[in-house]
Amino acid sequence: FFFSKLGRVFTGWVQRSFQSTQAAPASQNTCAADDNKATSPMPKDCPVCSYNEWDPLEEVIVGRAENACVPPFSVEVKANTYEKYWGFYQKFGGQSFPKEHLKKAIAEIEEMCNILKGEGVIVKRPDPIDWSVKYKTPDFESTGLYAAMPRDILLVVGNEIIEAPMAWRARFFEYRAYRQLIKEYFNCGAKWTTAPKPTMANELYDQDYPICSVEDRHKLAAQGKFVTTEFEPCFDAADFIRAGRDIFVQRSQVTNYMGIEWMKRHLAPDYRVHVVSFKDPNPMHIDATFNIIGPGLVLSNPDRPCHQIELFKKAGWTVIHPPVPLIPDDHPLWMSSKWLSMNVLMLDEKRVMVDANETSIQKMFENLGISTIKVSIRHANSLGGGFHCWTCDIRRRGTLQSYFD
């Protein structure tokens, strides 16, 4: 593919100290605005700069399990969850996830943050928020979910942070947990874009979406039918994955074609957004199905083959099929599949953060010459994400490249 040159590539960054992994103390950020003054002029260096999933990681946002609540059992939640958990949602919607489980998840993520810091990465955290508070818009009522998965709501493209509009009513106000951080990045020179916020009115959802079995889901997905309609744009950031000038996205239960078209127009002409699809009965977030881990290297879920895989093979890419996950059948996965084992975080091309329990995929990475940083986040997995989901890389040391010329 041929692209015009990006006008400006950021080569510097600002080393700053925001909040610790606990509740945020007073920031010592020297470039943040005074409470009563706007910043002017913009600083030359920008702390936000990331073009792909594998350049050396320097700064990252890690989510929080604190106060996580079970979302109300609405039609879009039903369409994205497994039948065996529907009773759980019906019983506990609007209430906290099991307290002891959350306590263990919080401890796991704290340890993950400590390990990232030990690897030289600056770690930032969203604000703690009470997600059990009920809210009402002119179109719906709901309670919240969590701020556990920054990858779902934030997409960094170069020096720009894009806030995704989301598709679940329980996630309508999730952006609030990240606003203090994003304002600080903005005050240091980052671009900040919020995609059009959907009303999430009834018309956005197929209220009669017919799901009774996995077979039903396969048939519907093959027909291009999803619980979200094309009433208005919606998307989750985690349905996009970056490879320099090329960004790949799937139409899913939470990302519609209007949302994809908005991103295409917004990012053109410097970036090209490609729609890819998979044999997936319940597509939602691309990174446990298709995870780009290096220049010319992609993990492709063997249970959910990519219909456009020849695009990558013709470009000389190596397609790796990760081994079957080892997570036990009786471990609760309220919001995801076992394939979180491939939802890894690259610290650079030769270092990967991977679950300590997933010895098979560890061996796969080691055979590829990639060192594994082992962390156990089994209880955090239950909330719906692996290492890639639980993080949003803010700065990676690298420049904008094209990997498909």
GUZADREN-657473 format. One record per residue (C-alpha): residue in one letter; x, y, z. Coordinates in Angstrom, 1 decimal, padded with zeros to 4 digits. Layout:
+--------+--------+--------+--------+
| residu |     c1 |     c2 |     c3 |
+--------+--------+--------+--------+
|      A |      X |      Y |      Z |
...
+--------+--------+--------+--------+
***
This chain:
+--------+--------+--------+--------+
| residu |     c1 |     c2 |     c3 |
+--------+--------+--------+--------+
|      F |  000.0 |  000.0 |  000.0 |
|      F |  001.1 |  003.5 | -000.7 |
|      F |  000.5 |  006.4 |  001.7 |
|      S |  001.4 |  010.0 |  001.9 |
|      K |  004.1 |  010.9 |  004.4 |
|      L |  002.9 |  011.8 |  007.9 |
|      G |  003.6 |  015.4 |  008.4 |
|      R |  005.3 |  015.0 |  011.7 |
|      V |  006.9 |  012.2 |  013.6 |
|      F |  007.4 |  012.7 |  017.3 |
|      T |  010.9 |  011.7 |  018.4 |
|      G |  010.9 |  013.0 |  022.0 |
|      W |  008.9 |  012.4 |  025.0 |
|      V |  008.3 |  013.9 |  028.4 |
|      Q |  009.2 |  011.8 |  031.4 |
|      R |  006.7 |  012.7 |  034.1 |
|      S |  005.3 |  011.3 |  037.2 |
|      F |  001.5 |  010.9 |  037.5 |
|      Q | -000.3 |  008.8 |  040.0 |
|      S |  001.1 |  005.5 |  041.4 |
|      T | -000.8 |  002.3 |  041.1 |
|      Q | -002.9 |  003.4 |  044.1 |
|      A | -005.3 |  006.3 |  044.1 |
|      A | -003.7 |  009.3 |  042.4 |
|      P | -001.6 |  011.6 |  044.7 |
|      A | -000.8 |  015.2 |  043.6 |
|      S |  000.8 |  015.1 |  040.3 |
|      Q |  004.3 |  016.5 |  039.8 |
|      N |  003.6 |  016.9 |  036.1 |
|      T |  005.4 |  020.0 |  035.0 |
|      C |  003.6 |  020.4 |  031.7 |
|      A |  000.0 |  020.0 |  033.0 |
|      A | -002.1 |  023.1 |  033.0 |
|      D | -002.7 |  025.2 |  036.1 |
|      D | -006.2 |  024.7 |  037.4 |
|      N | -007.2 |  028.1 |  036.1 |
|      K | -005.0 |  028.5 |  033.0 |
|      A | -004.9 |  027.0 |  029.6 |
|      T | -001.5 |  025.8 |  028.3 |
|      S |  000.1 |  027.9 |  025.6 |
|      P |  002.1 |  027.4 |  023.6 |
|      M |  002.1 |  023.6 |  023.1 |
|      P |  005.3 |  021.8 |  024.2 |
|      K |  007.5 |  020.4 |  021.5 |
|      D |  007.7 |  017.0 |  023.0 |
|      C |  004.6 |  014.8 |  023.4 |
|      P |  004.3 |  011.9 |  025.9 |
|      V |  001.8 |  010.1 |  023.6 |
|      C |  003.3 |  008.3 |  020.6 |
|      S |  002.5 |  004.7 |  019.6 |
|      Y |  002.1 |  003.3 |  016.1 |
|      N |  001.9 | -000.5 |  016.6 |
|      E |  001.7 | -003.3 |  019.1 |
|      W |  005.4 | -004.1 |  019.4 |
|      D |  007.8 | -001.2 |  019.5 |
|      P |  009.6 | -000.8 |  022.9 |
|      L |  007.0 |  000.1 |  025.5 |
|      E |  007.7 |  003.1 |  027.6 |
|      E |  004.4 |  004.2 |  029.2 |
|      V |  001.1 |  002.4 |  029.7 |
|      I | -002.3 |  002.7 |  031.3 |
|      V | -003.3 | -000.3 |  033.3 |
|      G | -007.0 | -000.8 |  034.2 |
|      R | -008.6 | -001.2 |  037.6 |
|      A | -010.8 | -004.0 |  039.0 |
|      E | -011.9 | -001.9 |  041.9 |
|      N | -015.7 | -001.5 |  042.2 |
|      A | -016.4 | -003.6 |  039.1 |
|      C | -020.1 | -004.3 |  038.7 |
|      V | -022.0 | -007.0 |  036.8 |
|      P | -023.8 | -005.2 |  033.9 |
|      P | -027.6 | -005.4 |  033.7 |
|      F | -028.8 | -008.3 |  031.6 |
|      S | -029.8 | -006.2 |  028.5 |
|      V | -030.0 | -007.5 |  024.9 |
|      E | -026.5 | -006.4 |  024.0 |
|      V | -025.0 | -008.1 |  027.1 |
|      K | -026.9 | -011.3 |  026.4 |
|      A | -025.6 | -011.4 |  022.8 |
|      N | -022.0 | -011.1 |  024.0 |
|      T | -022.0 | -013.7 |  026.8 |
|      Y | -022.2 | -017.4 |  027.1 |
|      E | -025.6 | -019.0 |  027.9 |
|      K | -024.2 | -020.8 |  031.0 |
|      Y | -023.6 | -017.3 |  032.6 |
|      W | -027.0 | -015.8 |  031.8 |
|      G | -028.4 | -016.7 |  035.2 |
|      F | -025.4 | -015.0 |  036.8 |
|      Y | -026.2 | -011.7 |  035.0 |
|      Q | -029.9 | -012.0 |  035.7 |
|      K | -029.3 | -012.5 |  039.4 |
|      F | -026.4 | -010.0 |  040.0 |
|      G | -026.9 | -007.3 |  037.3 |
|      G | -026.2 | -003.9 |  038.9 |
|      Q | -024.3 | -005.5 |  041.8 |
|      S | -020.6 | -006.1 |  042.5 |
|      F | -018.8 | -009.0 |  041.1 |
|      P | -018.0 | -011.5 |  043.8 |
|      K | -016.0 | -009.6 |  046.4 |
|      E | -013.3 | -012.3 |  047.1 |
|      H | -012.8 | -012.8 |  043.4 |
|      L | -012.3 | -009.0 |  042.9 |
|      K | -009.9 | -008.8 |  045.8 |
|      K | -007.7 | -011.5 |  044.1 |
|      A | -008.0 | -009.8 |  040.7 |
|      I | -006.9 | -006.4 |  042.2 |
|      A | -003.9 | -008.0 |  043.8 |
|      E | -002.9 | -009.7 |  040.5 |
|      I | -003.1 | -006.4 |  038.6 |
|      E | -001.1 | -004.6 |  041.3 |
|      E |  001.6 | -007.3 |  040.8 |
|      M |  001.4 | -006.9 |  037.1 |
|      C |  002.0 | -003.1 |  037.5 |
|      N |  005.0 | -003.7 |  039.7 |
|      I |  006.5 | -006.1 |  037.1 |
|      L |  006.0 | -003.6 |  034.3 |
|      K |  007.7 | -000.9 |  036.4 |
|      G |  010.5 | -003.4 |  037.0 |
|      E |  010.9 | -003.7 |  033.2 |
|      G |  011.3 |  000.1 |  033.0 |
|      V |  007.7 |  001.0 |  031.9 |
|      I |  005.9 |  004.0 |  033.4 |
|      V |  002.5 |  002.9 |  034.7 |
|      K | -000.6 |  005.1 |  035.0 |
|      R | -004.0 |  004.1 |  036.4 |
|      P | -007.6 |  005.4 |  035.8 |
|      D | -009.5 |  006.9 |  038.7 |
|      P | -011.5 |  004.7 |  041.0 |
|      I | -015.3 |  005.2 |  040.4 |
|      D | -018.4 |  003.7 |  042.0 |
|      W | -019.9 |  001.8 |  039.1 |
|      S | -023.0 |  000.8 |  041.0 |
|      V | -024.5 |  004.3 |  040.7 |
|      K | -027.6 |  004.2 |  038.5 |
|      Y | -027.9 |  006.7 |  035.7 |
|      K | -030.5 |  007.7 |  033.2 |
|      T | -030.4 |  009.3 |  029.8 |
|      P | -033.4 |  010.3 |  027.7 |
|      D | -033.1 |  006.8 |  026.0 |
|      F | -032.2 |  004.3 |  028.7 |
|      E | -031.3 |  003.6 |  032.4 |
|      S | -028.3 |  001.5 |  033.6 |
|      T | -025.6 |  001.0 |  036.1 |
|      G | -021.9 |  000.9 |  035.1 |
|      L | -019.3 | -001.8 |  034.6 |
|      Y | -015.7 | -001.0 |  035.4 |
|      A | -012.5 |  000.7 |  034.2 |
|      A | -010.6 | -002.6 |  033.9 |
|      M | -010.0 | -002.6 |  030.2 |
|      P | -008.5 |  000.6 |  028.8 |
|      R | -007.9 | -001.2 |  025.5 |
|      D | -011.7 | -001.3 |  025.0 |
|      I | -012.2 |  002.5 |  025.2 |
|      L | -008.9 |  004.1 |  024.2 |
|      L | -007.0 |  003.8 |  020.9 |
|      V | -003.7 |  005.5 |  020.5 |
|      V | -002.7 |  006.3 |  016.9 |
|      G |  000.5 |  008.3 |  016.8 |
|      N |  000.2 |  011.2 |  019.1 |
|      E | -003.6 |  011.0 |  019.2 |
|      I | -005.8 |  009.4 |  021.9 |
|      I | -009.2 |  008.4 |  020.5 |
|      E | -012.0 |  007.8 |  023.0 |
|      A | -014.3 |  005.1 |  021.6 |
|      P | -018.0 |  005.7 |  021.8 |
|      M | -018.7 |  002.1 |  023.1 |
|      A | -021.8 |  000.0 |  022.5 |
|      W | -022.9 | -001.3 |  025.9 |
|      R | -025.2 |  000.9 |  027.9 |
|      A | -023.3 | -000.2 |  031.0 |
|      R | -020.2 |  001.4 |  029.5 |
|      F | -021.7 |  004.7 |  028.5 |
|      F | -019.9 |  006.7 |  031.2 |
|      E | -016.7 |  004.6 |  031.4 |
|      Y | -014.7 |  007.4 |  029.8 |
|      R | -015.0 |  009.4 |  033.1 |
|      A | -012.4 |  007.2 |  034.8 |
|      Y | -009.7 |  008.2 |  032.2 |
|      R | -010.5 |  011.9 |  031.8 |
|      Q | -008.0 |  013.2 |  034.3 |
|      L | -005.2 |  011.2 |  032.6 |
|      I | -006.2 |  012.2 |  029.2 |
|      K | -006.4 |  015.9 |  030.2 |
|      E | -002.8 |  015.6 |  031.5 |
|      Y | -001.7 |  014.1 |  028.2 |
|      F | -003.6 |  016.8 |  026.2 |
|      N | -001.9 |  019.5 |  028.3 |
|      C |  001.5 |  018.0 |  027.3 |
|      G |  000.7 |  018.2 |  023.6 |
|      A | -001.3 |  015.1 |  022.7 |
|      K | -004.2 |  015.2 |  020.3 |
|      W | -007.5 |  014.2 |  022.0 |
|      T | -010.5 |  013.0 |  020.0 |
|      T | -013.9 |  011.7 |  021.2 |
|      A | -015.8 |  009.8 |  018.6 |
|      P | -019.5 |  010.6 |  018.3 |
|      K | -021.4 |  009.4 |  021.3 |
|      P | -024.3 |  007.1 |  020.4 |
|      T | -027.6 |  007.7 |  022.1 |
|      M | -027.8 |  003.9 |  022.7 |
|      A | -031.5 |  004.2 |  022.0 |
|      N | -033.5 |  001.0 |  021.4 |
|      E | -033.0 |  001.3 |  017.7 |
|      L | -029.2 |  000.7 |  018.0 |
|      Y | -030.0 | -002.9 |  019.0 |
|      D | -031.8 | -005.8 |  017.4 |
|      Q | -034.3 | -006.3 |  020.3 |
|      D | -035.2 | -009.7 |  018.8 |
|      Y | -031.7 | -010.9 |  018.2 |
|      P | -032.3 | -014.7 |  018.1 |
|      I | -029.6 | -016.4 |  020.1 |
|      C | -030.2 | -019.8 |  021.6 |
|      S | -027.1 | -021.8 |  020.8 |
|      V | -023.6 | -021.5 |  019.4 |
|      E | -025.0 | -022.8 |  016.1 |
|      D | -027.4 | -019.9 |  016.0 |
|      R | -024.5 | -017.5 |  016.6 |
|      H | -022.4 | -019.0 |  013.8 |
|      K | -025.3 | -018.7 |  011.3 |
|      L | -026.1 | -015.1 |  012.3 |
|      A | -022.4 | -014.0 |  012.1 |
|      A | -022.0 | -015.8 |  008.7 |
|      Q | -025.0 | -013.8 |  007.5 |
|      G | -023.5 | -010.5 |  008.8 |
|      K | -026.2 | -010.1 |  011.4 |
|      F | -025.2 | -008.7 |  014.8 |
|      V | -027.0 | -007.4 |  017.9 |
|      T | -026.0 | -003.8 |  017.0 |
|      T | -027.7 | -002.2 |  014.0 |
|      E | -026.5 |  000.6 |  011.8 |
|      F | -028.8 |  003.1 |  013.5 |
|      E | -025.8 |  005.3 |  014.6 |
|      P | -022.0 |  004.8 |  014.8 |
|      C | -020.6 |  002.7 |  017.6 |
|      F | -017.4 |  000.9 |  018.2 |
|      D | -015.1 | -000.4 |  020.9 |
|      A | -011.4 |  000.5 |  020.5 |
|      A | -010.4 | -003.2 |  021.1 |
|      D | -011.9 | -004.2 |  017.7 |
|      F | -009.0 | -002.3 |  016.1 |
|      I | -005.4 | -003.5 |  016.0 |
|      R | -002.5 | -001.4 |  014.7 |
|      A |  000.4 | -002.2 |  012.3 |
|      G |  001.9 |  001.2 |  011.5 |
|      R |  000.0 |  002.8 |  008.6 |
|      D | -002.4 | -000.1 |  008.4 |
|      I | -005.0 | -000.7 |  011.0 |
|      F | -007.3 | -003.7 |  011.0 |
|      V | -010.8 | -003.9 |  012.4 |
|      Q | -013.6 | -006.4 |  012.6 |
|      R | -017.4 | -005.8 |  012.4 |
|      S | -018.5 | -007.2 |  015.7 |
|      Q | -021.3 | -007.3 |  018.2 |
|      V | -020.1 | -003.9 |  019.5 |
|      T | -018.5 | -002.3 |  016.4 |
|      N | -020.8 | -001.5 |  013.4 |
|      Y | -020.0 | -000.4 |  009.9 |
|      M | -020.9 |  003.2 |  010.6 |
|      G | -018.3 |  003.2 |  013.4 |
|      I | -015.7 |  001.7 |  011.1 |
|      E | -016.5 |  004.3 |  008.4 |
|      W | -016.1 |  007.1 |  010.9 |
|      M | -012.7 |  005.8 |  011.8 |
|      K | -011.7 |  005.4 |  008.2 |
|      R | -012.6 |  009.0 |  007.4 |
|      H | -011.0 |  010.3 |  010.6 |
|      L | -007.7 |  008.6 |  010.1 |
|      A | -007.3 |  009.1 |  006.3 |
|      P | -005.1 |  009.8 |  004.4 |
|      D | -002.2 |  008.8 |  006.7 |
|      Y | -003.7 |  005.5 |  007.8 |
|      R | -005.6 |  002.9 |  006.0 |
|      V | -008.3 |  000.9 |  007.9 |
|      H | -009.0 | -002.6 |  006.7 |
|      V | -012.0 | -004.7 |  007.6 |
|      V | -011.2 | -008.3 |  008.4 |
|      S | -013.5 | -011.1 |  009.4 |
|      F | -013.3 | -014.4 |  011.1 |
|      K | -015.2 | -017.7 |  011.6 |
|      D | -016.4 | -016.5 |  015.0 |
|      P | -019.8 | -017.1 |  016.4 |
|      N | -019.6 | -014.1 |  018.7 |
|      P | -017.1 | -011.5 |  017.5 |
|      M | -016.3 | -008.9 |  020.2 |
|      H | -012.8 | -007.4 |  020.3 |
|      I | -010.1 | -008.6 |  017.9 |
|      D | -007.1 | -009.2 |  020.2 |
|      A | -008.0 | -012.8 |  021.4 |
|      T | -008.7 | -013.7 |  017.8 |
|      F | -006.0 | -011.9 |  015.8 |
|      N | -003.1 | -010.3 |  017.7 |
|      I | -000.3 | -008.7 |  015.7 |
|      I |  002.9 | -009.2 |  017.8 |
|      G |  005.7 | -008.0 |  015.6 |
|      P |  006.6 | -006.7 |  012.1 |
|      G |  005.5 | -009.5 |  009.8 |
|      L |  004.3 | -011.7 |  012.7 |
|      V |  000.7 | -012.3 |  013.8 |
|      L | -001.0 | -014.7 |  016.2 |
|      S | -004.2 | -016.1 |  014.5 |
|      N | -006.7 | -018.1 |  016.6 |
|      P | -007.0 | -021.6 |  015.1 |
|      D | -010.6 | -021.8 |  016.3 |
|      R | -011.5 | -018.5 |  014.5 |
|      P | -009.7 | -018.5 |  011.1 |
|      C | -009.3 | -015.2 |  009.3 |
|      H | -011.1 | -015.0 |  006.0 |
|      Q | -008.6 | -012.5 |  004.7 |
|      I | -005.4 | -014.3 |  005.9 |
|      E | -004.0 | -014.3 |  002.3 |
|      L | -003.5 | -010.5 |  002.6 |
|      F | -000.9 | -011.2 |  005.2 |
|      K |  000.7 | -014.2 |  003.6 |
|      K |  001.1 | -012.3 |  000.3 |
|      A |  002.8 | -009.5 |  002.2 |
|      G |  005.3 | -012.1 |  003.5 |
|      W |  003.9 | -012.2 |  007.0 |
|      T |  004.3 | -015.2 |  009.2 |
|      V |  001.0 | -016.5 |  010.7 |
|      I |  001.4 | -018.3 |  014.0 |
|      H | -001.4 | -020.5 |  015.4 |
|      P | -001.1 | -020.4 |  019.2 |
|      P | -001.6 | -023.7 |  021.2 |
|      V | -004.9 | -024.6 |  022.9 |
|      P | -005.3 | -022.6 |  026.2 |
|      L | -004.7 | -024.5 |  029.5 |
|      I | -007.2 | -022.6 |  031.6 |
|      P | -009.5 | -025.1 |  033.4 |
|      D | -013.1 | -025.6 |  032.4 |
|      D | -014.3 | -024.7 |  035.9 |
|      H | -012.6 | -021.3 |  036.1 |
|      P | -015.2 | -018.6 |  035.8 |
|      L | -014.9 | -016.6 |  032.6 |
|      W | -018.0 | -014.4 |  032.8 |
|      M | -017.1 | -012.1 |  029.9 |
|      S | -014.7 | -013.9 |  027.6 |
|      S | -013.4 | -017.2 |  026.2 |
|      K | -010.3 | -019.2 |  027.2 |
|      W | -008.4 | -017.7 |  024.3 |
|      L | -007.3 | -014.8 |  026.5 |
|      S | -004.1 | -016.9 |  026.6 |
|      M | -003.1 | -015.3 |  023.3 |
|      N | -004.2 | -011.8 |  024.5 |
|      V | -000.5 | -010.9 |  025.3 |
|      L |  001.3 | -007.6 |  025.7 |
|      M |  004.5 | -007.1 |  023.8 |
|      L |  007.1 | -005.0 |  025.7 |
|      D |  009.2 | -005.0 |  022.6 |
|      E |  009.9 | -007.4 |  019.7 |
|      K |  011.8 | -009.8 |  022.0 |
|      R |  009.8 | -009.5 |  025.3 |
|      V |  006.2 | -010.6 |  025.9 |
|      M |  004.0 | -010.5 |  029.0 |
|      V |  002.2 | -013.9 |  029.2 |
|      D |  000.1 | -015.7 |  031.7 |
|      A |  002.3 | -017.7 |  034.2 |
|      N | -000.1 | -020.7 |  033.9 |
|      E | -000.1 | -020.9 |  030.1 |
|      T |  003.1 | -023.0 |  029.7 |
|      S |  002.3 | -024.1 |  026.1 |
|      I |  002.2 | -020.6 |  024.7 |
|      Q |  005.3 | -019.7 |  026.8 |
|      K |  007.1 | -022.5 |  024.9 |
|      M |  005.8 | -021.2 |  021.6 |
|      F |  007.2 | -017.7 |  022.3 |
|      E |  010.5 | -019.1 |  023.4 |
|      N |  010.8 | -021.1 |  020.2 |
|      L |  010.3 | -017.8 |  018.4 |
|      G |  013.2 | -016.3 |  020.3 |
|      I |  010.9 | -014.1 |  022.4 |
|      S |  011.5 | -013.9 |  026.2 |
|      T |  008.4 | -014.4 |  028.3 |
|      I |  007.6 | -012.3 |  031.3 |
|      K |  005.3 | -014.5 |  033.4 |
|      V |  002.5 | -013.0 |  035.4 |
|      S | -000.6 | -014.8 |  036.8 |
|      I | -003.8 | -012.9 |  036.2 |
|      R | -006.3 | -015.8 |  036.3 |
|      H | -008.9 | -013.9 |  038.5 |
|      A | -008.4 | -010.8 |  036.4 |
|      N | -009.1 | -012.9 |  033.3 |
|      S | -012.6 | -013.6 |  034.7 |
|      L | -013.5 | -009.9 |  034.1 |
|      G | -013.0 | -010.3 |  030.4 |
|      G | -009.5 | -009.5 |  029.5 |
|      G | -005.9 | -010.6 |  029.2 |
|      F | -002.7 | -008.5 |  029.3 |
|      H | -003.5 | -006.6 |  026.0 |
|      C | -007.1 | -005.8 |  027.2 |
|      W | -006.0 | -004.6 |  030.7 |
|      T | -003.6 | -002.1 |  029.1 |
|      C | -003.4 |  000.8 |  026.7 |
|      D |  000.1 |  001.6 |  025.5 |
|      I |  000.6 |  005.4 |  025.6 |
|      R |  004.2 |  005.6 |  024.3 |
|      R |  006.3 |  003.1 |  022.4 |
|      R |  009.7 |  004.1 |  021.1 |
|      G |  009.4 |  004.0 |  017.3 |
|      T |  008.3 |  005.8 |  014.2 |
|      L |  005.5 |  005.5 |  011.7 |
|      Q |  006.3 |  002.7 |  009.2 |
|      S |  004.4 |  000.8 |  006.5 |
|      Y |  004.6 | -003.0 |  006.7 |
|      F |  002.5 | -003.8 |  003.7 |
|      D |  004.4 | -002.0 |  000.8 |
+--------+--------+--------+--------+
***
